[in-house]
Amino acid sequence: MNIEINHVGFMKRTVASTLDAVIYSLASFLFKDFILILYIVVEILMITRFGDTPGKLLLKIYIKDANTFTDVTLK
């Protein structure tokens, strides 16, 4: 099994986090009372279901298990 690993640098992670913040702050206008709960639930669902947060998806950054290089799960 030949897997190529490319680690993402600081700036690309910063941009992805900034995109996440923008996306979540736009959503906060719709769900003002539940924003913290919404943020936590969406973050967990996005990472376990899609392997990424919205900002990481836009920048094609993938979160993988360090030992198996598979998508992360709640198990």
C-alpha positions as CSV (number, residue, x, y, z in Angstrom):
1,M,0.0,0.0,0.0
2,N,1.7,3.2,-1.2
3,I,0.2,6.3,0.4
4,E,1.5,9.8,-0.3
5,I,1.1,12.1,2.7
6,N,1.2,15.9,2.3
7,H,1.0,17.9,5.5
8,V,-0.9,21.2,5.3
9,G,1.0,24.3,6.3
10,F,0.0,27.0,8.8
11,M,-1.3,29.5,6.3
12,K,-3.6,27.1,4.6
13,R,-5.0,25.9,7.9
14,T,-5.5,29.5,9.0
15,V,-7.4,30.3,5.8
16,A,-9.6,27.2,6.3
17,S,-10.4,28.3,9.9
18,T,-11.2,31.8,8.7
19,L,-13.6,30.4,6.1
20,D,-15.2,28.2,8.8
21,A,-15.7,31.3,11.0
22,V,-17.3,33.3,8.1
23,I,-19.6,30.4,7.2
24,Y,-20.6,29.9,10.8
25,S,-21.1,33.6,11.5
26,L,-23.4,33.9,8.5
27,A,-25.4,30.9,9.8
28,S,-25.6,32.6,13.2
29,F,-27.9,35.3,11.8
30,L,-30.4,32.6,11.1
31,F,-30.0,30.7,14.4
32,K,-29.1,33.4,17.0
33,D,-30.2,31.5,20.1
34,F,-28.6,28.2,19.2
35,I,-25.3,29.2,17.6
36,L,-22.9,27.5,20.1
37,I,-24.8,24.3,20.0
38,L,-25.2,24.5,16.2
39,Y,-21.5,25.1,15.8
40,I,-20.5,22.1,17.9
41,V,-23.0,19.8,16.3
42,V,-22.1,20.9,12.7
43,E,-18.4,20.7,13.4
44,I,-18.7,17.1,14.7
45,L,-21.0,16.0,11.9
46,M,-18.9,17.6,9.2
47,I,-15.7,15.9,10.4
48,T,-17.2,12.5,11.0
49,R,-19.5,12.5,8.0
50,F,-17.4,14.3,5.4
51,G,-13.9,14.2,7.0
52,D,-13.6,18.0,6.9
53,T,-15.1,21.3,8.0
54,P,-16.6,23.6,5.4
55,G,-13.4,25.6,5.1
56,K,-11.2,22.5,4.7
57,L,-13.6,21.2,2.1
58,L,-13.2,24.4,0.1
59,L,-9.4,24.2,0.3
60,K,-9.3,20.4,-0.3
61,I,-7.7,19.7,3.1
62,Y,-8.6,16.2,4.5
63,I,-8.5,15.1,8.1
64,K,-7.3,11.5,8.4
65,D,-6.5,9.1,11.3
66,A,-2.7,9.3,11.9
67,N,-2.3,5.6,12.2
68,T,-4.6,4.2,9.5
69,F,-4.9,7.1,7.1
70,T,-8.7,6.6,7.0
71,D,-11.4,9.1,7.7
72,V,-11.9,9.9,11.4
73,T,-15.0,8.4,13.2
74,L,-16.6,8.6,16.6
75,K,-15.7,5.0,17.3
